[in-house]
Amino acid sequence: MAVSRTLPTLLRPAAGPVFLALLALGGAGARLQAQAADPTSATNPFFGSVTAQPVTADVLQLSLDDAVARGLKNNLGLKEAESEEKYVHGEKQEALQEFLPTITLTGDTGVYQHDLAALGFGPGIFKDFASLFPNGLPAGLSEITKDTLTEGQIHYRQTLFSGPVIAGWKVAGAAEKSYHFAKMTARGEVVQQVASAYLHAIAAQSEVDNARALVTADRTQFDHAHAAHEAGTAANLDELRAKVQLQTEQQVLINAQTAVAKDLILLKRETGIDPAQEIALTDQAPYNELAAETPDEVRATAYKNRQDWQNLQNQVVEIKALRNVYRSARLPTLSFSGYYGVSEVTGVGAHGTFMAQGTLSVPLFREAKLRGDVQSAQAQLDTINAQIEDLRTHIDQQVRSALLDVNAAAQLIEVAHSNVDLATRALSDETDRVQAGVDNNLPLVTAQATLAGAQSNLVESLYQYNLSKLALARAAGVLETQYRLYLGR
């Protein structure tokens, strides 16, 4: 996000302070960008990162905590937010100079030629001067003169009192806070995206494990059907069915392995790991029952910790300070400036020079503009207050929705676990029937498909449960500090 470079001038009495409000709104812009979802870092930098280390031959063991830490260190979106905060802090430090004395030292030397006639010293004046000298004018006196002037000066300037400068400094402080809140929001975005990518990769790996187990079981069943067919105790159709089922599961395994590889590339992209670096996820899918919380409890936590809520509160302070800038424009401005120096002219000698000047500037009449500026600031303040009320309702909506998702996902996990147990028992019973020759392998294929579906549903339910807990922590504003607690790690 481009940031204008004129912040210090806004604190000078002659400049308008409106840009300070726009500067703070720039922090809000960064926050909105951080919350947008986009699959490329070209439009959403949170999907990119700065590569932190070269590729090594060793497999990098990566835990969830390690991934989050790397994301907070290397994620491109967070680095941009941090740079913007540092930049605005630097601009504020430059603006501090308006409150401090400005002292400069100058020096110069040069040869000067003067036309005395051009300066008003005509022939008549020369004749008048001649009467002052008994022997007449000195020889060699000409209307064209030359001299060498060398001088050095130390200059001092300071604003002693300016209402707009004082009020504008407060606006600059509020603008800096807006970028701080944007950075903190960006940190939460990084934690959520990295943790979600890690959990999705775990879920995809679970699908690979399930598919690999089914391939192993189907290969055993195919070998059994082939042997039975060779022995004449089973029809060729049973062998064909077993082979089709084996190849189908092999296709599922290939697709699942490809999905894991892509998920790991995305995870590495968000955490600053080179895409060519081999990594291994060390954490399993976490599961724990989240302690029950009421909407009132979560909302109270959100009002205390959410950066967007605090930023709107800060914008109220900012707009009020901006309004005071306009009001204080009616006050006089008092400043002091001066210098002391030494000048030396060839043939004349050196002499000290100085100047001390106090300036009092009193605005007499700009009432229409000042009243218009104050009304504009009041309109902005009314808008921010309305946004605060809207955000209050929005937070309540997010909290209630997140709690509903958590509760629903927890119930889905219970059902999914039960389905996996039932499908496993059904497959075991059907395997015994086929091996005993009581039944052909068509019901066995159906039982295997049922178990595969139940296992996939369990993996998806667990993934959605963890995502819903992350969303709840984000809604409460405690994702960065408490994601381990919410995931039960």
Summary of the structure (lengths in Angstrom):
residues: 489
radius of gyration: 39.1
end to end distance: 36.4
largest distance: 152.1
contacts: 1513
relative contact order: 0.13
helix: 65%
strand: 13%
